[in-house]
Amino acid sequence: MKFPRFPHLRSAKFAPIAISFLFFLTNLTGLYFSPVLAPVVSAATQIEAIPADIPQSGDCDLDWIIFHAGAREGVDPRFIHAVIQQESNYDPKALSPAGARGLMQLMPGTAKRFDCHDTKDEACNVEAGTKYLAWLLKRFNGDVKLVLAAYNAGEGAVDKYQGVPPYPETQNYVNKIVANYGKLYHPILEPADAKIAFGLINQPQTNTD
């Protein structure tokens, strides 16, 4: 008596191998897509933001230009805002009778001195003006009044009078900006340290629960 043959059962001997391979493949892909190997998103990841206590110009792009210029040069953006507000009231097209131009009212010689070849360019103007403020801060040891007097009347006038020159315009200029900025001393710091001192870096929040 002959028993019927089932040709498809000939491959049954390979079943253990197939099952083992399937098991291995399933575990491998499960491991690959498991949380262990998934991209890690840190809870401390920060989105750059301008601190709320820094003044606003009404132009978001300009606010970022001022913020980044201050961060690069180690100058408090609040100080830069106070100077710009007094100098041009945030008008990039401002032109004084003496020939000072742009947001930070740079004289042609000062603009050239700090590598600004287009004073109408907002970023160029703010960058050069901020570099000048940083230079003056170092020269006058962080004395805000002397820095402002020099920015307005020149370093030579401050040296000559060994303080704020007795010019009504300069004295009024210095007093207004000091009142607006609210400080008489600006620390001389490297950019990395200045970012911390002036609160320009968002600190990661820790969970206290």
C-alpha positions in Angstrom: 0.0 0.0 0.0 1.4 3.4 -1.0 0.8 6.4 1.1 0.1 9.7 -0.7 3.0 12.1 -1.0 2.9 15.7 0.0 5.8 17.4 -1.8 5.3 20.7 0.1 6.3 18.9 3.4 9.8 18.3 2.0 10.7 21.8 3.2 9.5 21.1 6.7 13.1 20.3 7.7 13.9 24.0 7.0 11.2 25.2 9.3 13.4 25.5 12.4 15.9 27.6 10.5 13.2 29.9 9.1 11.7 30.4 12.5 15.1 31.2 14.1 15.8 33.7 11.3 12.4 35.3 11.8 13.0 35.5 15.5 16.4 37.1 15.0 15.1 39.6 12.5 12.2 40.7 14.7 14.5 41.2 17.7 17.1 43.1 15.6 14.6 45.6 14.2 12.9 45.9 17.6 16.2 46.8 19.1 17.0 49.2 16.3 13.8 51.1 16.8 13.8 50.8 20.6 14.1 53.9 22.8 17.6 52.9 23.6 18.8 53.7 20.1 16.3 56.4 19.2 17.5 60.0 18.7 17.7 61.7 22.1 16.0 65.0 22.6 17.3 66.7 25.7 14.9 68.3 28.0 17.5 71.0 28.4 17.4 71.9 24.7 17.0 75.7 24.5 15.5 78.0 22.0 17.3 81.3 21.7 15.2 84.1 22.9 15.8 87.8 23.8 15.3 88.4 27.5 12.1 90.3 28.3 13.8 93.1 30.1 15.8 94.1 27.0 14.1 97.1 25.2 12.4 96.6 21.9 12.9 98.8 18.8 9.6 97.8 17.2 11.6 95.9 14.5 12.2 92.3 15.4 15.1 91.9 12.9 16.8 95.0 14.4 16.4 93.7 17.9 18.2 90.5 17.0 21.0 92.5 15.3 21.5 94.4 18.5 21.3 91.3 20.7 23.9 89.4 18.6 26.2 92.4 18.3 26.2 92.8 22.1 26.8 89.1 22.6 29.7 89.0 20.2 31.4 92.1 21.6 30.7 91.6 25.3 28.5 94.7 25.5 25.1 94.7 27.3 22.4 94.9 24.6 20.4 97.2 27.0 23.3 99.7 26.8 23.3 99.5 23.0 19.6 100.1 22.9 19.9 103.1 25.2 22.6 104.6 22.9 20.6 104.0 19.7 17.4 105.4 21.2 19.1 108.6 22.1 21.2 108.8 18.9 18.6 108.1 16.2 15.5 106.9 17.9 16.0 103.7 15.8 15.9 105.5 12.5 18.5 103.8 10.1 18.3 106.8 7.8 19.1 109.4 10.5 21.7 112.0 9.5 23.0 114.7 11.8 24.2 118.2 10.8 27.7 117.1 11.7 27.6 114.2 9.3 26.9 111.3 11.7 24.9 108.6 10.1 22.6 105.7 10.8 21.3 104.0 13.8 24.3 104.6 16.0 25.2 108.0 14.3 28.6 107.0 13.2 30.9 109.6 11.9 32.6 108.5 8.6 36.0 108.2 10.3 34.6 106.1 13.2 32.7 103.9 10.7 35.8 103.3 8.7 37.8 102.7 11.9 35.5 99.8 12.8 35.1 98.3 9.4 31.7 99.7 8.4 31.7 100.7 4.8 27.9 101.2 4.5 26.5 103.1 7.4 23.0 102.7 5.9 23.3 98.9 6.5 21.7 98.3 9.9 23.8 95.3 10.8 27.0 97.0 9.7 26.1 100.2 11.6 25.2 98.5 14.8 28.2 96.2 14.7 30.6 99.1 14.2 28.9 101.2 16.9 29.0 98.2 19.3 32.7 97.6 18.6 33.3 101.3 19.4 31.4 101.1 22.7 33.4 98.0 23.6 36.6 99.8 22.8 35.6 102.8 24.9 34.5 100.6 27.8 38.0 99.2 28.0 39.6 102.6 27.6 37.6 104.1 30.4 37.4 101.1 32.7 33.7 100.6 32.4 32.8 104.1 33.5 29.5 104.6 31.6 29.5 108.4 31.9 33.0 108.7 30.4 32.2 106.2 27.7 29.1 108.1 26.6 30.9 111.5 26.8 33.6 110.1 24.5 31.0 108.6 22.2 29.4 112.0 21.9 32.3 114.4 22.0 35.3 112.3 21.3 38.0 110.6 23.5 40.2 113.7 23.3 37.6 116.0 24.9 37.2 113.5 27.8 41.0 113.4 28.3 41.3 117.2 28.1 38.7 117.8 30.8 39.5 114.6 32.7 35.8 113.8 32.8 32.6 114.7 31.0 33.3 117.9 29.0 31.4 121.0 30.1 29.3 121.0 26.9 25.6 121.3 27.5 24.8 119.0 24.6 27.2 116.3 25.9 26.1 116.6 29.5 22.5 116.3 28.5 23.3 113.4 26.3 25.1 111.5 29.0 22.4 112.2 31.6 19.6 110.9 29.4 21.3 107.7 28.5 22.4 107.0 32.0 18.8 107.5 33.2 17.6 105.2 30.5 20.2 102.5 31.0 20.1 102.8 34.8 23.8 102.0 35.4 27.0 103.9 35.9 29.3 101.0 35.5 29.5 98.4 32.8 31.8 95.4 33.6 34.6 94.6 31.2 34.1 90.9 30.3 35.0 88.4 27.6 32.0 87.7 25.4 31.4 84.2 27.0 31.4 85.7 30.5 29.3 88.7 29.4 26.6 86.4 28.1 26.2 85.0 31.6 26.5 88.3 33.4 23.9 90.0 31.2 21.6 87.1 31.2 21.8 86.5 27.5 22.0 82.7 27.8 18.8 80.7 28.5 19.4 78.5 31.5 17.9 75.0 31.3 15.1 74.5 33.8 15.4 71.7 36.2 12.5 69.6 37.4 12.1 70.0 41.1 9.1 67.6 41.4 
